[in-house]
């Protein structure tokens, strides 16, 4: 099975959105594969979820399809 660098080097993949919950430790910083990543923070979403749960509000409108 190919590694992450090899998979991301495929020209069919322009960008890949990931979260910062697990760092992309299998990729070498500064490589072309690394440049394709868009790392999205999870802290704001988790804070919103915790706040809504605490206040007894719904979470359904946080889900986007």
C-alpha positions as CSV (number, residue, x, y, z in Angstrom):
1,X,0.0,0.0,0.0
2,X,1.4,3.4,-0.9
3,X,2.4,5.9,1.8
4,X,0.8,9.3,2.3
5,X,3.4,11.2,0.4
6,X,2.9,9.0,-2.7
7,X,-0.9,9.2,-2.5
8,X,-0.9,13.0,-2.2
9,X,1.6,13.4,-5.0
10,X,-1.1,12.2,-7.4
11,X,-2.0,15.2,-9.7
12,X,-5.7,14.3,-9.4
13,X,-5.5,15.6,-5.8
14,X,-5.4,19.3,-5.8
15,X,-6.1,20.0,-2.1
16,X,-7.0,17.9,1.0
17,X,-8.8,19.3,4.0
18,X,-7.9,17.7,7.3
19,X,-8.3,18.7,11.0
20,X,-5.7,19.5,13.5
21,X,-6.9,16.8,15.8
22,X,-4.1,14.5,14.6
23,X,-1.0,16.1,13.1
24,X,0.1,15.0,9.6
25,X,3.2,13.4,11.1
26,X,3.7,11.0,8.1
27,X,4.3,13.9,5.8
28,X,7.6,15.9,5.5
29,X,7.0,19.6,6.0
30,X,7.9,21.7,2.9
31,X,7.2,19.0,0.4
32,X,4.7,19.3,-2.4
33,X,2.4,16.9,-0.5
34,X,2.5,19.1,2.5
35,X,1.5,22.1,0.4
36,X,-1.7,20.4,-0.7
37,X,-3.0,20.2,2.9
38,X,-5.5,22.6,4.4
39,X,-5.4,22.1,8.1
40,X,-8.7,23.1,9.8
41,X,-8.8,23.8,13.5
42,X,-11.2,21.8,15.6
43,X,-11.2,23.9,18.8
44,X,-13.9,26.4,17.7
45,X,-16.3,23.6,16.8
46,X,-15.6,21.7,20.0
47,X,-16.1,24.9,22.0
48,X,-19.4,25.5,20.3
49,X,-20.6,21.9,20.9
50,X,-19.7,22.1,24.6
51,X,-21.4,25.4,25.0
52,X,-24.6,24.1,23.3
53,X,-24.6,21.0,25.4
54,X,-24.2,23.0,28.5
55,X,-27.1,25.3,27.6
56,X,-29.3,22.4,26.4
57,X,-29.4,23.7,22.8
58,X,-29.5,21.6,19.6
59,X,-26.4,20.4,17.7
60,X,-28.2,19.5,14.5
61,X,-27.6,22.8,12.7
62,X,-23.8,22.3,13.2
63,X,-23.9,19.4,10.7
64,X,-23.5,20.5,7.1
65,X,-24.1,18.0,4.3
